[in-house]
Amino acid sequence: MKTVEEVVELTKKLPERLQEEVRDFARFLGQKRARPTRKKLRLDWAGGLKDLRDEYTSIELQHKASEWRANDALGRH
């Protein structure tokens, strides 16, 4: 028996509510496959914080970067 036929036969034996779940899951799988692939990460920012090297440690810079991202997300500058 082909996979599709087996799924159809198994689904027919389920209550209607579970058949709807099978349908929804199949749609989800189709959408998941249709999503575009991720682009390769850009590294053009590398060295962009070089001028802050003497002012902050790497940990402090990580915290500062988190603050900057949070402020950007909140529309604060």
N, C-alpha and C positions, 0 to 999 in steps of 0.2 A: 504494500500500500504506500502511495506517495505521501510525503509529509503533509501537504495541503489537505489531502483527502482524510488523513488521520486526524488532523486538527478539526476539520469540519465534523467528522463523526463523533469525536470526543465532546465537541462543543454542543452538538445537538442533544446530548444526554444531560447537559447541565440545566439548572433552572434559568429562567430568562435573565434574572439579575446577574448571574455569573456569566452568562453569554455576553451581556453588555460589558462586563469587566474584561473578558477576552478580547472583544472588539476594541475597547479603549486601550488595552495593552498593545495590541497589534498596531494601532495608530501611533502610539507612543514610540514603538520600535521604529516605525517608518520615519517619523519626524527626527528621531535621534540620528538615524543614518543620513538624513538629508541635510543635517547641519553642516555648514561650511567648515573646512579644516582650519585649524589655527595657523596663523601666520608665524613665521620664524621671528623670534625675539630680536629686536633691534638693540644694538649696543652703542648707538651714537651718543649716548649720554655719558659714557665712561670717561672719567676724569673731570666731569662737570663741576664737582665740588672740591677740586684740587685746592682752590684758594682758601678753603675753610679748614684745611688739614692742621694748621698750627693752632687754630682756635678751638677745635673740638676733637675728642677722641672718637674712634669709630663707633663706639656704643652711643655716645652723645649725638653723633651725626644720625644714627639710626632713629633715635628718639626725635630729633629735630625734623627729620624727613617725615616721620609719622605725623607730627604736629602740622607740618606744611600741607600734607595730603588731606588731613582732617579739615584744616582751614579752607582749602580749596573746595572740598566737598560741601562745606557749609557756606561757601560764597564769601568767606572772609579772606582778606589779603594782608 
